[in-house]
């Protein structure tokens, strides 16, 4: 066998032998002999891929290897295009707001959307404070520098399309330091310690 061939294999997993068999099958003039040859190739392909024996996939692979030009009596209608050459659909971003505010995470966006739906102003303000505090924790978890409350509230206004528009005098955010951040669950360590002590007392 000549291993120095430059012909690109359509499906390399079946090897050059199968591809040469397919090319030979295409040259057979007698249709019955061509059908028999195709079935022999399918058997050989099934030996190489035991999990695909008896499946339509083998016939589809035969059509791909033959570049869809093999004239035989197909047991079922084969595919007509090579799916590996089709350009996949682009994956759209679920929310354009994440492009500039990825450090806040998807949960923050969900909290912002929920706050926007709250009708009662006091309840919405309270939930906005909860959201802003969590945003501050997220920001401090991924940025070494400190952040002002004004910056967090500006981001909150941007994420909410202007619905949650508050000033630091209206929402007083908690003080957060880098050393207080636990990256695992985004809760200040001091708060965790208080909660742990409270749970231990209950035991």
Number of C-alpha atoms within 10 A of each C-alpha: 5 4 6 6 8 6 8 9 14 16 14 11 11 18 13 17 12 21 21 14 16 22 16 12 22 18 10 13 9 8 14 12 13 21 18 14 19 23 15 13 21 20 16 17 21 17 13 15 13 11 9 14 16 12 10 15 13 19 23 20 20 23 21 21 22 19 15 16 12 20 14 17 13 14 8 9 10 17 16 12 13 15 10 8 7 8 7 8 6 6 6 7 9 8 9 10 15 15 9 10 16 12 16 19 13 15 12 20 21 12 17 22 15 14 23 18 10 13 9 8 10 10 12 17 19 13 18 23 22 16 23 25 21 22 23 24 26 21 22 22 24 13 12 10 11 12 15 13 20 15 12 21 25 18 20 24 17 15 20 19 14 13 15 21 16 17 14 13 9 10 18 12 20 14 12 17 17 16 11 18 19 16 14 7 9 17 16 20 17 13 10 13 11 11 12 12 10 11 10 9 8 7 5
